[in-house]
Amino acid sequence: MQDNIVIVGAGQAGAQVAQSLRQGGYAGSIRLIGEEVHPPYQRPPLSKKFLAGETDAEGLWLRPSAFYETQSVELLTGAPVARIDPARHEVMLATGEPIPYGKLVLATGTRARRIPLPGVDLGGVLTLRSIADVDRIRDGLAAQDSLAVIGAGYIGLEVAAVARAMGKAVTVIEAQDRVLKRVVSPAVSAFYEALHAAKGVDLRLGTGLAAIEGEGHVTGVRLADGSVVPAGLVLMAVGAEPNDDLAVAAGLETDNGILVDGGGQTSDPDIYAAGDCTRFFLPRYDRSVRLESVQNAIDQAKVVAQSILGNEVDYDPLPWFWSDQYHIKLQIAGLSDGYDEVITVGEPAEDKFYVAYLRQGRLIAVDSINSPRSHMMARKAIGEVWRADLLPAAA
Ligand SMILES: Cc1cc2nc3c(=O)[nH]c(=O)nc-3n(C[C@H](O)[C@H](O)[C@H](O)COP(=O)(O)OP(=O)(O)OC[C@H]3O[C@@H](n4cnc5c(N)ncnc54)[C@H](O)[C@@H]3O)c2cc1C
């Protein structure tokens, strides 16, 4: 085992690697380096309770401040890493300071994608990934009456829900013909479309964009048909890109994500990676994936720690995820793409149901709406045996 471990990226996965190394008995040096000024924090509340003002920044911290000291984890915040030199076993901070490593872990997460539209650099055109982003969105919502959200994925819809609760006029513009199309079945999309419409969101589906309009500050979004949606604030919520640039520049194998094996090891045996920034083969679904979820960040980080400690591991998780919008909790177990049969159980009209996705008769995923019991049973049913008949009869 190496006695000098450096973790780049002080987020969900980075913090977990540090903790799991200590839990596994590793006594050497751990440096956890993050570019943000905050200690590692949870991102899911950013588009939910934190944006709504129901929790403060400290409520997001993943570990109490004392953790880093008591566990002898040297936490460097506000310290972007600019370069990796695998031959010298060194990372270079943006300040030019070199930091040597025995083993290196990349846990750099993702960044929000921006569509290169005319007007995208206007004031009031924002994305959401960090506490700093939420501060900007909050200030914008305080000053403006209208919000246009570009992209009807989880983050866009969650922000739309919070902004409606604040009484803002909200338009959601989506290129696809239904919301959440990449991740859920038409029945679940229809449920969310009805929910947002009932809450007063103006949903524009199957709608292309031409430009963002304004002088200095955004005033609206021009659609492909020439019409303009007035907006004092625009949130671009069109997905995320992996922060794999350091890995690319260091010559590691990447493919829209840092490629890692079942033990979290990259193409360099002394460099590991975990969380949103990785791509790996998922045996359970027989394909390569890049997962953006807390589940993956935590579980893959544990795997990386085990590998560094010299234990053999083969990562094959059952992915799971959740989203909170208004009074509705969606919980997703498994990956549904490629399904050929859908079974809906329970009553969408009562805001409580689940949808099971099957491929060739085998259960591959379940979306549970306000039905935590179905979600937990689904995780068991898919995780262990892939059998739909083990799900509850009613949601
Ligand atoms: C608004 C929002 C809502 C979400 N909601 C959910 C949800 O409901 N459920 C769910 O399961 N998941 C959700 N997610 C996803 C979840 O938060 C991520 O999957 C998880 O944070 C990934 O952890 P990570 O450690 O890989 O990346 P992150 O937590 O993003 O941490 C990466 C860190 O690395 C830092 N970094 C990057 N490059 C460098 C560098 N060169 N030098 C130093 N530091 C660097 C970044 O600044 C960042 O702090 C949400 C994400 C967002 C943004």
The ligand as a MOL file (V3000), in Angstrom:
LIG
                    3D

  0  0  0     0  0            999 V3000
M  V30 BEGIN CTAB
M  V30 COUNTS 53 58 0 0 0
M  V30 BEGIN ATOM
M  V30 1 C -28.6720 20.3400 -8.6700 0
M  V30 2 C -28.3400 18.8730 -8.5370 0
M  V30 3 C -29.3020 17.9970 -8.0490 0
M  V30 4 C -29.0110 16.6390 -7.9270 0
M  V30 5 N -29.9640 15.7930 -7.4180 0
M  V30 6 C -29.6600 14.4920 -7.2400 0
M  V30 7 C -30.6110 13.6050 -6.6530 0
M  V30 8 O -31.7360 13.9940 -6.3240 0
M  V30 9 N -30.2400 12.3090 -6.4580 0
M  V30 10 C -28.9930 11.8460 -6.8130 0
M  V30 11 O -28.7000 10.6590 -6.6260 0
M  V30 12 N -28.0880 12.6670 -7.3860 0
M  V30 13 C -28.3880 13.9740 -7.6000 0
M  V30 14 N -27.4640 14.8070 -8.1590 0
M  V30 15 C -26.1820 14.2400 -8.6080 0
M  V30 16 C -25.1900 14.0890 -7.4610 0
M  V30 17 O -25.1110 15.2830 -6.7220 0
M  V30 18 C -23.8470 13.7260 -8.0700 0
M  V30 19 O -23.9950 12.5040 -8.7260 0
M  V30 20 C -22.7340 13.6350 -7.0240 0
M  V30 21 O -22.5190 14.8860 -6.4070 0
M  V30 22 C -21.4590 13.1600 -7.6900 0
M  V30 23 O -20.3960 13.1870 -6.7840 0
M  V30 24 P -18.9190 13.4160 -7.3260 0
M  V30 25 O -18.0520 13.4060 -6.1260 0
M  V30 26 O -18.6420 12.5250 -8.4600 0
M  V30 27 O -18.9350 14.8940 -7.9340 0
M  V30 28 P -19.1690 16.2590 -7.1770 0
M  V30 29 O -19.9930 16.0960 -5.9580 0
M  V30 30 O -19.6310 17.1980 -8.2210 0
M  V30 31 O -17.7050 16.6960 -6.7060 0
M  V30 32 C -16.6770 16.9800 -7.6070 0
M  V30 33 C -15.8200 18.0890 -7.0190 0
M  V30 34 O -14.5910 18.1370 -7.7420 0
M  V30 35 C -14.2230 19.4890 -7.8880 0
M  V30 36 N -13.2510 19.6130 -8.9780 0
M  V30 37 C -13.4580 19.4340 -10.3070 0
M  V30 38 N -12.3280 19.6490 -10.9990 0
M  V30 39 C -11.3750 19.9660 -10.0780 0
M  V30 40 C -9.9980 20.3090 -10.1710 0
M  V30 41 N -9.3480 20.3520 -11.3440 0
M  V30 42 N -9.3240 20.5860 -9.0330 0
M  V30 43 C -9.9500 20.5190 -7.8380 0
M  V30 44 N -11.2560 20.2100 -7.6810 0
M  V30 45 C -11.9470 19.9400 -8.7920 0
M  V30 46 C -15.5600 20.1550 -8.1810 0
M  V30 47 O -15.4900 21.5550 -7.9930 0
M  V30 48 C -16.4640 19.4630 -7.1710 0
M  V30 49 O -16.4680 20.1380 -5.9440 0
M  V30 50 C -27.7170 16.1640 -8.3020 0
M  V30 51 C -26.7710 17.0540 -8.8100 0
M  V30 52 C -27.0640 18.3920 -8.9170 0
M  V30 53 C -26.0310 19.3440 -9.4660 0
M  V30 END ATOM
M  V30 BEGIN BOND
M  V30 1 1 1 2
M  V30 2 1 2 3
M  V30 3 2 2 52
M  V30 4 2 3 4
M  V30 5 1 4 5
M  V30 6 1 4 50
M  V30 7 2 5 6
M  V30 8 1 6 7
M  V30 9 1 6 13
M  V30 10 2 7 8
M  V30 11 1 7 9
M  V30 12 1 9 10
M  V30 13 2 10 11
M  V30 14 1 10 12
M  V30 15 2 12 13
M  V30 16 1 13 14
M  V30 17 1 14 15
M  V30 18 1 14 50
M  V30 19 1 15 16
M  V30 20 1 16 17
M  V30 21 1 16 18
M  V30 22 1 18 19
M  V30 23 1 18 20
M  V30 24 1 20 21
M  V30 25 1 20 22
M  V30 26 1 22 23
M  V30 27 1 23 24
M  V30 28 2 24 25
M  V30 29 1 24 26
M  V30 30 1 24 27
M  V30 31 1 27 28
M  V30 32 2 28 29
M  V30 33 1 28 30
M  V30 34 1 28 31
M  V30 35 1 31 32
M  V30 36 1 32 33
M  V30 37 1 33 34
M  V30 38 1 33 48
M  V30 39 1 34 35
M  V30 40 1 35 36
M  V30 41 1 35 46
M  V30 42 1 36 37
M  V30 43 1 36 45
M  V30 44 2 37 38
M  V30 45 1 38 39
M  V30 46 1 39 40
M  V30 47 2 39 45
M  V30 48 1 40 41
M  V30 49 2 40 42
M  V30 50 1 42 43
M  V30 51 2 43 44
M  V30 52 1 44 45
M  V30 53 1 46 47
M  V30 54 1 46 48
M  V30 55 1 48 49
M  V30 56 2 50 51
M  V30 57 1 51 52
M  V30 58 1 52 53
M  V30 END BOND
M  V30 END CTAB
M  END
